[in-house]
Amino acid sequence: MKEREKIIKEKLMAEEQEEMLYIANLKQVVRDMLIKEKGYKPREIEIDSRFPLLLSNCHTTVTMDIVVNFSPISFMIIKCSSSALESYERYIIAFARSVKDYQIPYAVITDGKEARIIDVIHNTILGQSIEEIFSREEALRRMKDFKKIPFLPHRIEKEKRIVYAFEGIKCPTVKPEKG
């Protein structure tokens, strides 16, 4: 039985390692697409951005795969996933609503081909493919009249708890090797 447990553990660890490598590569592919095809400047794109998340009874730090910033405003967050984009919709909306003192206006979940491009303020899906992500020019046009809109104060704690729950279940058991 010990040998069987060892084999299962090794298989799970290998799958998690493969997933981590896939996501790391996907982040780079999306970043390159934003710069080369969509016209964003490298300084406007952050990878693995960290945000403090303050709940009523605890605090933690949460991360987002990619954040597009037009200083000092975070314009769009991007979550990279290998499958089931729709399973991250609620998470990314909650994230955009709760990690800043205003709602980050746009959120994207992508596997590198398909995407869910979400207008967070109006809670609507604007696109279904990675090609539909805004160009820098379109993003700047959308930011022209942008006003910081905080999420509803009586609902913000719920949004933070959704983010907290997703962060808890996404923790890999395999740590990436430092090279």
C-alpha positions as a printed Julia matrix, in Angstrom:
179×3 Matrix{Float64}:
   0.0    0.0     0.0
   2.89   2.39    0.77
   4.28   1.91   -2.73
   0.88   2.68   -4.27
   0.57   5.87   -2.18
   4.04   6.91   -3.28
   3.17   6.4    -6.96
  -0.07   8.36   -6.6
   1.72  11.2    -4.79
   4.43  11.35   -7.46
   1.83  11.4   -10.23
  -0.11  14.23   -8.55
   3.07  16.22   -8.0
   4.08  15.74  -11.64
   0.65  16.94  -12.8
   0.83  20.0   -10.55
   4.34  20.78  -11.77
   3.14  20.49  -15.38
   0.22  22.83  -14.63
   2.53  25.39  -13.03
   4.85  25.34  -16.06
   1.88  25.68  -18.42
   0.55  28.72  -16.53
   4.0   30.34  -16.35
   4.37  29.93  -20.12
   0.83  31.18  -20.73
   1.51  34.34  -18.71
   4.52  35.04  -20.92
   2.55  34.38  -24.12
  -0.24  36.74  -23.01
   2.26  39.41  -21.95
   4.02  39.18  -25.31
   0.68  39.42  -27.15
  -0.27  42.53  -25.15
   3.02  44.2   -26.07
   3.56  43.02  -29.66
   0.0   42.8   -30.96
  -2.0   45.13  -28.74
   0.58  47.92  -28.33
   0.93  48.06  -24.53
   4.21  49.24  -23.08
   6.15  46.7   -20.99
   6.07  49.03  -17.96
   2.24  48.93  -18.04
   2.12  45.18  -17.52
   2.77  43.49  -14.18
   3.12  39.74  -13.77
   2.12  38.05  -10.48
   1.02  41.29   -8.83
   0.4   41.07   -5.11
  -2.44  42.84   -3.32
  -3.25  43.03    0.38
  -6.72  41.68    1.17
  -8.16  42.95    4.43
 -11.14  41.02    5.77
 -13.05  41.8     8.94
 -11.25  39.08   10.91
  -7.94  38.54    9.09
  -5.69  39.75    6.32
  -3.69  38.06    3.61
  -1.93  38.76    0.34
  -3.5   37.68   -2.95
  -2.0   37.57   -6.43
  -3.17  38.12   -9.98
  -1.41  36.67  -13.0
  -1.34  39.87  -15.06
  -2.35  43.45  -14.28
  -2.45  46.21  -16.89
  -1.88  49.62  -15.31
  -2.19  53.15  -16.58
  -0.54  54.77  -13.62
  -1.95  55.16  -11.08
  -5.03  53.18  -12.22
  -5.21  49.41  -12.64
  -7.22  49.08  -15.87
  -7.47  45.33  -16.4
  -6.63  42.09  -14.6
  -5.97  38.81  -16.4
  -6.23  35.31  -14.94
  -4.53  32.54  -16.94
  -6.12  29.11  -16.78
  -5.58  25.79  -18.48
  -9.29  24.9   -18.53
 -12.85  25.79  -17.47
 -12.68  29.56  -17.91
 -16.2   29.97  -16.59
 -15.17  28.49  -13.24
 -13.0   31.57  -12.63
 -15.58  34.21  -13.61
 -16.95  34.78  -10.12
 -13.45  34.85   -8.65
 -12.04  37.41  -11.06
 -15.07  39.68  -10.71
 -14.77  39.53   -6.91
 -11.03  40.2    -7.21
 -11.58  43.27   -9.4
 -14.2   44.59   -7.0
 -12.26  44.12   -3.78
  -8.47  44.52   -4.01
  -8.4   48.27   -4.55
 -10.42  51.16   -3.17
 -12.19  51.19   -6.55
 -13.36  48.49   -8.93
 -10.76  47.54  -11.55
 -12.95  48.1   -14.61
 -12.02  45.1   -16.77
 -11.2   41.48  -16.06
 -10.13  38.66  -18.37
  -9.81  34.92  -17.95
  -7.94  33.15  -20.75
  -6.4   29.87  -21.76
  -4.43  31.6   -24.51
  -7.13  31.11  -27.17
 -10.53  31.55  -25.61
 -11.19  34.32  -23.15
 -13.9   35.86  -21.05
 -13.54  39.63  -21.23
 -15.66  41.15  -18.5
 -16.82  44.7   -17.85
 -16.7   44.54  -14.05
 -18.66  47.74  -13.42
 -21.61  46.61  -15.55
 -21.11  42.87  -14.93
 -21.27  42.0   -18.63
 -19.18  39.81  -20.91
 -17.67  41.88  -23.72
 -15.79  39.16  -25.6
 -15.04  35.46  -25.88
 -11.61  35.3   -27.53
  -8.13  36.52  -26.73
  -8.12  38.52  -29.97
 -10.93  40.66  -28.52
  -8.79  41.99  -25.65
  -8.58  45.76  -26.02
  -5.68  47.3   -27.85
  -3.78  49.92  -25.88
  -5.42  52.61  -28.0
  -8.92  51.29  -27.19
  -7.99  50.91  -23.52
  -6.83  54.53  -23.32
 -10.06  55.62  -24.99
 -12.05  53.67  -22.39
  -9.98  55.23  -19.59
 -10.62  58.78  -20.79
 -13.82  59.16  -18.76
 -12.92  56.64  -16.06
 -13.98  57.48  -12.53
 -12.98  55.41   -9.53
 -16.12  53.6    -8.46
 -15.91  51.67   -5.19
 -17.96  48.52   -4.83
 -21.02  48.57   -2.6
 -19.78  48.92    1.01
 -22.36  46.5     2.4
 -21.27  43.79   -0.11
 -17.49  44.24   -0.21
 -16.8   41.75    2.58
 -18.59  39.02    0.6
 -16.42  39.76   -2.45
 -13.27  39.6    -0.34
 -14.34  36.25    1.11
 -14.85  34.85   -2.4
 -11.3   35.91   -3.32
  -9.98  34.48   -0.05
 -11.7   31.12   -0.69
 -10.35  30.84   -4.25
  -6.85  31.76   -3.08
  -7.04  28.98   -0.51
  -7.96  26.28   -3.01
  -5.48  27.28   -5.71
  -2.38  26.76   -3.59
  -0.16  24.18   -5.3
   1.48  21.5    -3.18
   4.58  21.69   -5.37
   6.76  24.75   -5.08
   8.41  25.94   -8.29
  12.12  25.25   -8.35
  14.3   28.32   -8.08
  16.87  28.32  -10.76
